[in-house]
Amino acid sequence: MFSALLGVPVALAAFWFLAGLHELEHVLWAELPTDLGWATPPWWWPLPLLAIAGSVVGLVVRHLPGAGGHVPAAGLHSTGTTPAALPGVILAALASLPLGATLGPEAPLIAVGGGLALLFAELARAPTTPQGAALLGAAGAAAALSAIFGNPLIGAVILIEVAGLGAPQLFAVMQPALLSSGIGSLVFTGFGRWTGLSTGNLSLTLGVPFPRLDAGDVLWSVPMAVGIAAALHMVLATGRLVAGFVPKRPVPRTVICALAAGMCAAVYTLTVDRTPVDVSSSGQAPLARLAADPHAWGVGALVTVLLCKAVAYALCLGSLRGGPVFPSLFLGAAVGVLLAPLPGLGVVPGMAAGVAAGAAATLRLPVSSVVLVVLVFGSAAMMPVVILAAVVGFVTVQLLPPAIRCRRWANRRRRP
């Protein structure tokens, strides 16, 4: 009952948080450039925005409890957020995501949902044990996460797999997480229709029909998944190196990293004459455009966006605040479209395999990755390729040398 009641206020808070992010991003990257006379943001547009983002995040890391939430390079396997850390988490996310960080909103949502759940439990003076606090945090995070991926099931599955629990504990956490996630989805749907605001959930409308799978699609998905997983493993490792560089002097070094990410977007725009939003964003909107018309992206544009977005992604992973999932989905999809002309490989199977491999390599949650890709694509037609690519991507990153871990410097960063 408490988890069911918890889903409503947490989902309301998450709705307005996401709607605010979405509206602010639209103002900064669409309305403001248009009002100033540009059809799309000019090449230099990301630089001042990301300089502001780096300054604010650096100040939050230095002065506020919780340092603005966990570093995105650590993935989603992070410790719970305390109520005292919520202001810093919200401020860092508002400074990072709308202003051009190459990150997604899922990690701040998990932190906000979990922190609010514990805050409401404290306000209600509900007696909690450490296990109960973890359970409430999971339920709150599931309620907040339910709508961003376009389906309430994804939020519950991700939280269940992140918890890493055995069978009895899995059953215990699944019921409140799934219930709270479903209620959160209802709140998102109702408030979205009532207010007319959009939170930008992740769902794709493919501009090409689903083909029948053949042997070529299956065979190509294996080396593609290996390559994508290895590349993303290197990107995440670089992000952890950046994260180790920032804490000693958080304000100037965060600004430097953010400006370098903005330069990646500027180089992309100057090279291929496309909008810098393709690089300076979570990748959600470019992923939707890529799925709707994959043939509109030439080989040069795909190669350039892969290189520039990967570098910007690594820099933002270690310096700004957000989630690691959305950019990896776009990078995997872009690789799939780039390699689609290979003999026997189609555009849709290539995208499905690329997104699945990117999700599994970043999340290291193979079941969640499969569920995520199938529900986002809205069809089970690519299920064999999705499962194969997710498993191969997950196994690949498990077999590679472990990346630099964040715990040592993260603990040092939080010391007074």
Secondary structure, 3 states (H helix, E strand, C coil): CHHHHHHHHHHHHHHHHHHHHHHHHHHHHHHHHHHCCCCCCCCCCHHHHHHHHHHHHHHHHHHCHHHHCCCHHHCCCCCCCCHHHHHHHHHHHHHHCCCCCCCECHHHHHHHHHHHHHHHHHHCCCCCCHHHHHHHHHHHHHHHHCCCCCCHHHHHHHHHHHHCCCHHHHHHHHHHHHHHHHHHHHHHHHHHHHHCCCCCCCCCCCCCCCCCCCHHHHHHHHHHHHHHHHHHHHHHHHHHHHHHHCCCCHHHHHHHHHHHHHHHHHHHHHHHCCCHHHCCCCCHHHHHHHHHCHHHCCHHHHHHHHHHHHHHHHHHHHHCCCECHHHHHHHHHHHHHHHCCCCCCCHHHHHHHHHHHHHHHHHCCHHHHHHHHHHHHCCCCCHHHHHHHHHHHHHHHHHCCCCCCCHHHHHHHCCC
